[in-house]
Each structure stands twice: as C-alpha cells, then as structure tokens.
Amino acid sequence: MSDLPEDLLYSRDHEWVSIDGDTATVGITEYAQDQLGDITYVDLPEIGHEIEQFNDAAVVESTKAATDIYAPLSGKVVEVNGELEDHAEVVNQDPYGDGWLMKIKYSNPAEQDSLMGAAAYEEFLDAGGDEH
C-alpha cells in the first residue's frame, strides 16, 4: 500500500476523507475496492440527506457482495458522484480520484480526531485491517 495518499484521513471501515474547508469528499480506499472485487453498482445517498459518523451512508455492490459504506464524518450530503450511476467500475479504477462517492458538509470538526492519517492507516492494514 505504498501508494496511500498522505493528504487524506482514513476510517477503520476503509473509507477515505479529503477535507476542504467545511466540506469532506468521501470514497473507499484502494484496499476496500480490492477486497470487494469488481464493483458493479453504487447506491449513493440523496443530496440533503443527513448522515451520522460511522452509520450507513451508501452501498457498494460488487461481484462478491453488497457492502455498506459508513460515513466517516457527520453532516449533510451536498454532492454525489453521478458518474458512478452508469460507471461504478470507476471506483475500482481510480478510488482516490474520479471514484469518489459523495461530498459532505460536515458538522463536527472534532470527529476528524477519530480518523487516521496515512501512516496510522497503513499500520492498521499491516495488522490485518479489521477492527473486529
């Protein structure tokens, strides 16, 4: 996982977050998309939907399974990646770029403290990548 972007925050559920002011762009990590296999469908939340940290926010379906995506931060969904509706495979091809899932206007900056930087996330993966 040496290609892990240093400027992102990571959750134990393998979501990444990019912070820009009070907006957080959310996606799933390369590790997550690799574990899922070929992604075939992404069910994103409605714009305006309020989400809470670590609660279900979206669903990603792959050839292996359907998996809940958890909100790494609480807030209101302000944008979703509509490109994924017809091209879910972009999540596999570019998980840290064009494969982003949603943008959240987050409501509690202190929640960032429960996320990991790249080095801590890499250690988490090296230890097995599973909090359970």
Secondary structure per residue as TSV (DSSP state, phi and psi in degrees):
chain	resnum	aa	ss	phi	psi
A	1	M	-	360.0	36.7
A	2	S	T	-70.6	-10.5
A	3	D	T	-91.9	15.6
A	4	L	-	-66.8	119.6
A	5	P	-	-60.9	129.7
A	6	E	T	-75.3	-21.8
A	7	D	T	-91.6	9.0
A	8	L	-	-109.0	162.0
A	9	L	E	-107.0	154.2
A	10	Y	E	-132.3	146.3
A	11	S	-	-103.3	164.3
A	12	R	T	-70.2	-12.3
A	13	D	T	-96.4	9.9
A	14	H	S	73.0	34.1
A	15	E	E	-100.0	152.7
A	16	W	E	-115.0	156.7
A	17	V	E	-135.9	133.2
A	18	S	E	-114.4	122.2
A	19	I	E	-96.4	129.9
A	20	D	E	-138.2	98.6
A	21	G	T	65.6	-123.1
A	22	D	T	-103.3	17.9
A	23	T	E	-115.7	135.0
A	24	A	E	-117.7	124.5
A	25	T	E	-89.8	134.7
A	26	V	E	-122.4	140.0
A	27	G	E	-150.3	-175.3
A	28	I	E	-107.1	152.4
A	29	T	-	-74.9	165.3
A	30	E	H	-58.7	-39.6
A	31	Y	H	-58.5	-45.8
A	32	A	H	-63.3	-47.5
A	33	Q	H	-66.6	-31.7
A	34	D	H	-67.4	-41.3
A	35	Q	H	-66.4	-35.6
A	36	L	H	-73.5	-31.6
A	37	G	-	85.7	-157.1
A	38	D	S	-67.2	115.2
A	39	I	E	-79.5	129.1
A	40	T	E	-112.2	-20.7
A	41	Y	E	-158.1	142.5
A	42	V	E	-128.5	123.9
A	43	D	E	-103.8	104.4
A	44	L	-	-97.6	156.0
A	45	P	-	-71.5	164.0
A	46	E	-	-74.0	147.2
A	47	I	T	-63.5	135.0
A	48	G	T	95.8	-11.9
A	49	H	-	-67.7	133.2
A	50	E	E	-86.9	129.8
A	51	I	E	-123.2	152.5
A	52	E	-	-113.6	145.0
A	53	Q	T	-52.3	132.0
A	54	F	T	69.6	9.4
A	55	N	S	-98.4	163.3
A	56	D	E	-55.6	134.5
A	57	A	E	-126.9	-28.7
A	58	A	E	-158.2	172.9
A	59	V	E	-132.3	135.1
A	60	V	E	-115.8	127.0
A	61	E	E	-108.2	138.4
A	62	S	E	-130.8	-178.9
A	63	T	S	-66.5	-17.4
A	64	K	S	-95.5	-41.1
A	65	A	-	-168.3	166.8
A	66	A	E	-100.6	132.9
A	67	T	E	-131.1	133.6
A	68	D	E	-72.1	141.7
A	69	I	E	-107.7	127.8
A	70	Y	E	-100.1	144.7
A	71	A	-	-70.2	121.6
A	72	P	S	-75.2	-18.5
A	73	L	S	-142.0	153.0
A	74	S	-	-82.1	149.5
A	75	G	E	158.8	-162.6
A	76	K	E	-110.7	132.7
A	77	V	E	-69.9	122.0
A	78	V	E	-109.6	-15.0
A	79	E	E	-160.7	146.0
A	80	V	E	-126.5	157.0
A	81	N	-	-84.5	90.3
A	82	G	G	-62.5	-22.5
A	83	E	G	-58.4	-30.2
A	84	L	G	-71.9	-18.0
A	85	E	G	-58.4	-42.0
A	86	D	T	-103.8	-12.7
A	87	H	-	-137.3	61.7
A	88	A	T	-60.2	-25.7
A	89	E	T	-63.2	-16.2
A	90	V	H	-60.1	-30.0
A	91	V	H	-61.4	-38.1
A	92	N	H	-71.3	-41.2
A	93	Q	H	-74.0	-35.2
A	94	D	-	-147.8	66.8
A	95	P	T	-61.0	-29.3
A	96	Y	T	-97.7	2.3
A	97	G	T	-125.7	-106.1
A	98	D	T	-65.6	-12.6
A	99	G	T	-89.7	15.6
A	100	W	-	-60.0	155.8
A	101	L	-	-101.5	-52.2
A	102	M	E	-153.1	163.7
A	103	K	E	-119.4	135.5
A	104	I	E	-120.8	132.4
A	105	K	E	-84.3	102.5
A	106	Y	E	-81.8	151.0
A	107	S	S	-107.9	-12.9
A	108	N	-	-139.0	92.4
A	109	P	G	-56.3	-27.8
A	110	A	G	-63.3	-23.3
A	111	E	G	-62.4	-22.3
A	112	Q	G	-60.1	-25.8
A	113	D	G	-64.7	-20.9
A	114	S	G	-89.8	1.3
A	115	L	S	-100.6	165.7
A	116	M	B	-109.4	149.3
A	117	G	-	-77.6	176.3
A	118	A	H	-59.9	-43.9
A	119	A	H	-63.8	-44.1
A	120	A	H	-66.4	-38.7
A	121	Y	H	-65.7	-39.7
A	122	E	H	-62.6	-40.6
A	123	E	H	-63.4	-40.4
A	124	F	H	-59.7	-44.1
A	125	L	H	-65.4	-41.6
A	126	D	H	-62.3	-28.5
A	127	A	T	-85.7	2.3
A	128	G	T	123.1	-18.3
A	129	G	S	67.2	24.7
A	130	D	-	-138.2	123.3
A	131	E	-	-79.4	-10.4
A	132	H	-	-89.2	360.0
